[in-house]
Structures are given as structure tokens and as C-alpha cells.
């Protein structure tokens, strides 16, 4: 069910995945309708629709979701019933395939050539070698890597445009993930925009964001070294009638002997990508943005610059492991001014101690999901109170319909007055793809005014609710005396939660 138009809130309130500020430049009769989902294409999804009526917005959303489902049943490499999976298992003979599968297979061949092998559907061959070795906590042998690379370098299928057939040539595993998500987003946007009364939308699937129609979206780029939902971004850009996609090594990969290895591998060498830790691309075509973001994570910055030059209108930003930033000229033009919060060191009296500014509390949440099922994200509020139960800091608020915020009664009592008195607007965050329902937040020891708090015991509250359904409140006392880890028992909405009081990560120091 599509959500009601959102009411915007104060700068002290964080709207996760709906952060920052940008208004739809539409007629006064149009309103913005927002819905959030988990377990869409293996990640999270947000859709924003500008429409003249709620029924029209609902029709557009339903059309977009139906298109996502339809294309997933064609392109998924994880659903054994998908057309792609069935083609992979078929005899090695020409098979007539759908126009969508043919187009994506053709795009992969085009990008394999254009990227000089940095983007290859058979890179899954190498990924499996690293995944299997990681299960044994060892590095793959040189022979294992060499054999995988040799297999990748073979031709894996033949396409016949006249007969519209695709013929498998070997048993190399293939996965279409690199830009299948972007391809699906584009098709979903087409059907949504064809709905009467709709003139703008944003589709955000796992941090890849498509903007269409009469709308300019402000997009924040996640910091790969500090990628909690409420960490400051490394950049903010404006996007209109384009797609922005980010690829990086900081959310998925393998831990072997205490060292992290990216899930993104170089098909030419068999080695996980390591030099570029985040690549963000803005392009006119959704598939160009998705393909370039992955390829630029593999290539050196100089190689990446040459590849992007082959795609008219594409712009990029790269961040390397040693902290260097590479930006195209057009990217710099799209940048918005940097926002720096004004922070006061302390409100304590002379000689009083405060929270150690070198430490932070990381809050990890996993929302409950059902395997293979798309679900709406519940309303969630996360905030801090002191020993006297007085509100100290609101860390996060996720919601769609303001009218149902009173179904978070504890948050409502503590913060609603400041919420209703404030104003803010809406933006999105591009980042490497996350697993569905998994989020990380941080508390830096400051109150809502930016002041460092005094030492003492504080209570972290995690409140969740569904419209007219379940309600849950997790609370945990916490005293920032020394590094510590705390696990919380989950519930029907928040499957698990944990706290880590630790030294700040590199991105926050």
C-alpha cells in the first residue's frame, strides 16, 4: 500500500535513506508519496512518486513493483525458476530467449569489450574460488586463481540477433548482477512514468538511484570508510533525469586471516579489487551508470578516466584506499556546497569531564525479513535519554505517514514537539549495495545541540511499529567507560541489535 505524502521535519531528525533536502518542482497540486521496502533484488528499495492524487501514485508504484518482479523472474541468478537460470541449465544449443534476457546478455558482451575485460559476466567463476577458500580461512592457491582466470577468458555464449537465440558454450558460472539492477530500475521507471497524473519519481534500490521527470534530487555519497546511515557523506550532488550508481568494497566481501577482501574481483587477474574502494558514476542511461561503477572499482584511476570518456555525459568520483579522490570536471560542477555541523566542545562546567571525542557508539540493526518476500519497512525510531529519562539525542527516525507517528508512543512523547515545529526536506544516499534489512547507526556522544555529553549512564531506545500491527521497544543502558560490545535480544520487527563502543573509524577521525 502506498504511503501518504510525508511531512518534513527538523534538521535534528535523521530520515534514513530519505536524508537532506530537495523539493519536487512540480505543480502545487502534486504531492510526494514515499514507500520503503526490504528484500527487493536482494537489498532495500525506496520509491518516491510525485503525483496529483494518491490513487494515481499508488497505480504507478504498483506498476513499478510488478515490473521489478517480472524482470527479476527473467534475470535473477538466484531464483532457479528464472529464465536466466533455466537457460544456464539448458543444453548447449541455441535457445530462443526473451528480448530482455537477450538485451542484457548483449550489453554484457559490449561492456566486456569496452572495459577491456574489467567487466565480465563470468567473474562469478573467480568469486566462487575466493568464497570457497574463505570458508577454509585460506587464500586461494595460484593454480586455483590461474585456472579461474583462464576459464573467464573463454567465450561463454553466442548471440544470434536474427533468430534471437543465445547459446551456452561452456559451464562457467555467469551472474548478471553488475548492472541488471540498473536495467530493471530503468524499465520500472518507464512503466511508472506512463501512469496518468505522475510527473516525477525516484527509485533507489540498494544505493543505486534513478531520477526521472520534473524533479532534481539531492544525493549524498556514502563515505566508504565511515558508512553508517548517519555518517556525514563525502559529497553531495544534484541529479536530474539521470542515474547515479555506487560500487565499493566496504559492505560485501570475505575475511581471510583477519584481512578483508572485496567481493569485486578483477576478471583479468583473479585478484579482488583493492585500489579503488568507492566509485560513483552519474550517467544518462541507467545501465551505463551501473556498468561503469563496477568497472571503475576494478580499473586503475587512469584506466577508469579513459573508460568514462567513452560514455557521453557520464561523470564520476573515485576514492582510493590511500584516501585520494579523483573527480571528473562534470562531477565537480554537480557538487553542492559541503555541510559542516557546528559542534560545541562541551556544556559541562570548568574541570568537568565529557564523552571522549575519539570514541563512538556503533548501533547495528537487522530488521526482520522473510526469505523471498518483499516487505514494507516498519516505522523505527532510535534515540538516547539520560539517567533522568530526559531526551538527549535523536539518532534516527524512519517513517512514511506522519499521521501514524503516534504508533511510536515513546518517541512521540519525547520528541514530537520538536519534530512538529521543525522543517526539512528530502534527499537520497548512494552507496555500495547493502544486504536487506541491515543498517548501522552511530552516536558520537553529542546531544541534539552538538554538545558533548557528560560521563554517566544513558539509555538507548529502539522503537518499532507497523501500521495497525505489532509494536516493540528495545531499551539498553550504556555507560561509556571503556570499549565494550552489547548484544540485544531481538523481536518480531528488529531481528537483532548490537552496540559497540569503540574508537572512531577512519572516516570520523
VENGI-V713094 format. One record per helix or strand of 2 or more residues. SS is the DSSP state (a for helix, b for strand). FROM is the first residue (numbers start at 1). LEN is the number of residues. Records with the same first field share a line. If there is no record, write none. Layout:
BEGIN
SS=FROM-LEN  FROM-LEN
END
This chain:
BEGIN
b=31-10  43-9  95-2  157-4  165-4  198-8  208-6  217-5  235-5  243-6  253-4  259-4  276-8  315-6  325-3  359-9  375-2  379-7  391-8  428-3  438-6  451-2  457-9  471-9  484-5  494-10
a=54-22  83-7  99-16  121-15  142-11  177-17  286-13  301-8  329-6  402-6  409-13  506-3
END
